[in-house]
Amino acid sequence: MSGRVPLALLGPGVAMLLALTTAAAGAPQAQIVIKDFMFGPASVTVKAGTTVSWVNRDDEPHTIASDSGLYRSAALDTGGEFHFTFDKPGTYHYVCTIHPQMLGTIIVEP
Amino acid sequence: MAEDRSLISRRSALKCLAYGSAGTLFTLASGVLVPIDLAQAAMAPRGASGRPLFLQISDTHVGFSKEANPDVSGTLMRTIELVNRMPEAPALTIHTGDITHLSKPAEFDLAQQMLGGLRAGDLHTVPGEHDTTDPAVSEYFSRFGKASDNRGYYSFDHGGVHFMALINVLEFRAGGLGTLGEAQLAWATADLKGRSASTPIVVFAHMPLWTIYEPWGWGTGDAEPLIAQLRRFGSVTILNGHIHQIVQKVEGNITYHTARSTAYPQPAAGVGAGPGPLKVPADELASMLGVTSVARLRHPPALALTDQTLA
């Protein structure tokens, strides 16, 4: 089970590293800003069913690609966005395939 | 003049780590490929820099339009004109990747159309990571995959020189460097097996095959088994792009050399937030873009590299 964080070990305070907003439709959302070759924040904890969006604020394109192959964006130019909805609890690592030194993690709680 | 451009003076020049160019020309001198600045090659007396063997063009990034260079098509066109003015046309051209900026069909189409205007022999390509960002990774291969049977790596011979085109931008490891992968390394082993050590070898790939700066991924994590097999050859020249500036290293008979971009410069290793487009004053840009050409010197027999800028 490497790569997965036992959910029972996560304290309730860990769940809200990122401010979540509730869209009109009621689906939770979270946003990650890419700036200076970093995902900000690099680690995000969300509830299952959350749609995470990434927006690129660099002059250089970036991609978002799941280590497991679950999702892979095209190259996002400046201002470009990518969305993915995380339905299943787990820990999801991702990388920018253009700059694989850029790492990010999405932790999805039930 | 080419005779004055000894390896020693070139080495000292390269201590600067990075300087601008439009491309690099290569000549074969004493079995060693030596880069020559293209602008200087164009000015050199005919034949002085050896017979042009091939041209290296890199990081054309067609589709880029940000502040660092709003007109990459214009600088590519100037580069092509520069090459087409050379006294003797190179016999072939290698493109060391990042042909496009965003792997878009229209970018590839424009790049192919423009590169078709190069009077520098057949074009041999390898992709950069900017060329393989479409989710299906099909745009590059549908246009340039034939030479490699869609594997991305292949070899060919020209003028007594053995060329190996490698791909190191597909199997990224998170946090890591470029990767060749076991299948390609096994192919390279077979490709080199039984080949005479006196055969000059040119290896080209997008990302540097030696580690220049690991925090920015400027290197190839599994290149060592390949390098080990290249050490028995008398002349090995390893040509890369990716970092948009010239960095050179000579180790035994192996010369490593990265080319300038024709689109925009990048910062020196570790300077700033990351390896993005470097904004420079408009009147300095041309001196930081260029190509490399390689000529074959007869007396003594050697490959000589010339880096030439648009300035």
Interface residues (C-beta under 8 A of the other chain):
Chain A: D36 F37 M38 D58 D59 E60 P61 T63 D67 R72 S73 A74 A75 D77 T78 H93 V95 T97 I98 H99 P100 Q101 L103
Chain B: K66 E67 A68 H101 L102 S103 E129 H130 T132 T133 D134 P135 F172 R173 A174 G175 G176 L177 P215 W216 G217 A273 G274 P275 G276 P277
